[in-house]
């Protein structure tokens, strides 16, 4: 089975979380599943931008990215975090290879706006080099930075990691995509929602149940399912372990 896992930047510096993810990936590989691990890095990007005196601004949970902040973003995502994750997996005996969307044109993106608002050098994935990815995941866990090749300029574009994971899962025709978070799922009135349907999404946003970075996760889950991915979940590492063993956990996103 082909599985795309997405981990966020808020969890990447949590040693316990990374240990759980490493164990999960190891279990999946032993069961001969093919894995793409897409990662974010927002917390570290924000820290570096602050040290450089660059203001951080978000539009509906998407980071506005100008030329200066793109350089910092690429350095953190495609350099520091990507290689750190590869090392952790390798030390656990899991064959891993790190890349960004720019490498071998793994992900090609086009510049976008958000509700008519300019996002700067931010794009969405319009193509995936499926042949290259398929060859890599036969042998390795592909650890993927979401920075992608700009289709028009040949430069780089910052792509939200949730959207990148959804696109990768769709193009690969993955059976499962899990958006890993530091919460067990979408929380409503103190309880995890077992399922969110597309028809409920706008009302949940309006009522403040879904806010900030959870918005792109739900949108990405919907995109993935519409793109042919069989199952999409939002959960934490423990929930992902249960899902991998065949037990539902977290919040399933359905159309």
N, C-alpha and C positions, 0 to 999 in steps of 0.2 A: 504494500500500500504506500502511496505517496502522501506525505504529510508535510504541511507547512506550519511551522511554529513561529510566532512573533513574540519577542520580548521587548519590554519598554525600557527607556533610559532611567526611570525612577527605581527600577529593581536591579539594575546591572551592578551597582556597588554594594548589594546585599549578599554577603557570602552564603548565608543559609539558602536564599532563593536560588543562587547559582548552583549550589550543591544539589538542590532538588531538580533543577533543569538538567544538569549533567547526568544525574541518575535516570531521569526520564528518557533523555536522548539515548543513553546507553541501553536501556531496556528496549527501546524501539528499534535500535540498530541490531540488537541480538535477535529480534524477531524478523529481521530482514526487511524492515520498512525503509523507504528512501526519504531522507529528511533535508528540508531547506529550513535553516534557522535565520529569520530576518530580525535584525535588531535595530532599536532606536538608540538614543543617547541624549535626550533632551536636557536632562539635569546637568550633565557635564558640559554640553554646549552652552547652556545658560551661564554656567560658572566661568567658562573661558571668555565669553562675550563680555561679561561684567568686568573681568580683569582687563579687558582691552578697551573698556569705556564705550561699548556698543550696546545700545538699548535693545532689550528683547520685547517683541510685540507679537501678539497672536490674533488671528482672525478665525473665529469658530474653532479653536483648538489647533489651528495650523500656524506654524511659525513663519512670520514674515522674514524673508531672506534677501538681503542686498549683497553686493559683491564682496564686501569685507566679511560679513557673517557667513557667506558661503564657504570662503577659505577656511574659516575656523570650524565650520560644520564638517567639511570634508576631512580635515585633519583629525578631529575627534572620532567621527564615525568610521571612516575607511582606514584610518591609521590606528589610533589608540585602542578604541573599544573592540574593533574587529579582531585585531591580533591578540588582544587579551582573552577574548572568548575562545579563539582557536587554541591558545596555549592551555586553557583550563580543560578543554575537551581532550587534547592530546595527552595531558598528564593523567587523565582518567582512562587512557588506553583506547580512546575513540578517535578514529581517523577523521580529521577535519581539515578543511581547506577554506581560507578566507578570501573574499573578493568583494568588490563593490559592483553596482550596476554598470559602471563605466567599463570594467574589465571585459574584454571580448564582446562588448555590446550586450552584456547579459540582460540589462534593462535599458530600453530607450524611452525617453519621456518627452512630453511637449509641455510648454509653459501654460499655466492656467491662471484663472482668477477665481475668487470665491464670492458668490452673490454680488458680482460686479465689482468687487474690491480687488485691487492689485495686491499680489502676494510676493512680488519681486521675483527672484530666481527660484521659483517653486514650480514643480511639474507633476504630471501624472503619467504613469507608465502606459505607453501605447503599443509596445512590442517587447517580447522576451525572446532571447536566443535559446529556444527550447532545446535544440540539439546539443549545445554546449552544456546546459544545465543537466540534461539527462545523462550525458557522459560522466559528469562530475559526481552526481549523486549515486551512481552505481558503486562507486568506490569510497566516497567521503560524505560526511555531513557538510553541506555547503553553508558556511556562515556568511551571511550577505548583508553588507551595508546598503541602505536604500538610495544613496547618492547615485544618480543615473546619468546616462549620456543624453545631452540635449540634441534632439533630432535635427533641429534647424541650425544651431550655431556650432555644434561639435564640442561645446564646452560641457559643463556639469550643471545639473539641476538638483536641488534638494527635494526629495520626495518623502512625504509622511510615511513612516515605516508601516503603519497599519494599511494604508492604501497599497504600498508596495507588496506587502504580504498577500493581500487579496488578489492583486494582479498576477503575482507569481503563481498562486494556487490555481487561478483560472486558466492561465496559459498552459500550465503543466497538467491540467485536468486532474488535480489532486483530489483524493477522496475526503480529506479532512484538513481543515485549517483551524488552529487554536490561537486566539489572541490572549496571551498570558498577561495577567495584571497582578497588582498587589492586593486585590480584593477578590473574593470567590465568585463574583459575577456582578450583574447589575442589581443594585440594592434598591428596593422600593418598600417604604414603611418598615424598615428594619429586616426585611427578608430578601433572600436571593430570588430573583425572578427566574423560573426554570426555562422560560421561553419569551422571546420578543418577536412579534410579527411586524412586518413592514407597515401595516395599517395602524399600528400603535405608536410608531416612532415619533411622529410630529407632536402628538398629544403628550407623550412622555417628556419631550424637550420643553414644550410649552409649560408644563407643570413643574419643571425643574428637577425631575427625576434623573434625566440624562443631561449632563453638563460637561463643559471643558473637554478633556482628552477622551472621555467616553463616547463623545459624538462620532469622531472618526472611526472608532472601533466598531460601533453599530453599523455605520455606513459601509465600512469595509466588509463586515460579515454579510450584509445584504448584497454587496457587489459580488462577493465570492460565490454565494449561492446562485445568484442570477447568472454568473459566468460559468456555471456547470459543476462547481464544487458540491459534493454531496452533503457535507455537514460542516457547520461553522459554530464554534463555541467561544465564549468569553469566560475566562475563569483564572484561578491562580494555579501555581505549580501542583498543589495537591489535587485540585480538580482535574488537571490535565492527566495526572497519573491514573485517576479513576476512569477517565474517558478512554485512555489508551488500553485499559483492561476490560473495556466493554460496558462500563457503568456510566450513566449520564451524571453530569455534575455541571455546576456553573449555569450559565445562561446560553441557551441555543438561539441562534438568530435564524429566522425563517421568513420566507416571503409570503 
